[in-house]
């Protein structure tokens, strides 16, 4: 997955997030379902942003961003970062 693909996926997730919020506001979606799906989207977005940052760091360091370690990390790893 290259940077363009990652950014496209981020855009898709953000669009889905907005559609979920709109559906909830119209009453087409239960609050618990909206909340569950938004949590899933948040994790997926965090994974994409993590991958994008790591790819860019590899480029800045003069390394190949597509090397084997440039993969999507598991949710428990990405969500466990201290900020």
C-alpha positions, -999 to +999 in steps of 0.1 A: +000+000+000+015+033-010+009+068+004-019+075-021-037+043-011-034+051+026-047+086+021-076+073+000-085+048+028-083+076+054-107+096+032-131+067+029-131+062+067-137+099+074-166+098+049-181+067+065-178+084+099-198+114+086-224+091+071-228+073+103-233+105+122-259+117+097-278+084+099-279+086+137-291+122+136-319+112+112-329+084+135-319+057+110-293+042+133-293+032+170-269+050+193-251+018+204-247+007+168-233+042+158-210+041+188-197+006+181-190+014+144-174+047+153-150+029+176-141+005+148-135+035+125-113+053+150-091+022+154-089+018+116-080+055+112-053+053+139-038+023+120-037+042+088-022+073+103+004+051+121+013+034+088+015+068+070+038+083+097+061+052+096+063+053+058+072+090+058+098+085+085+114+057+064+115+081+034+130+108+056+156+083+068+165+073+032+149+038+035+124+021+013+089+028+027+077-005+012+100-027+032+085-057+051+080-038+084+058-012+066+025-030+073-006-021+093+001-028+129-025-046+151-051-025+169-038-034+204-003-021+194-015+011+177-040+019+205-014+013+232+008+042+222+013+069+248+007+104+235 
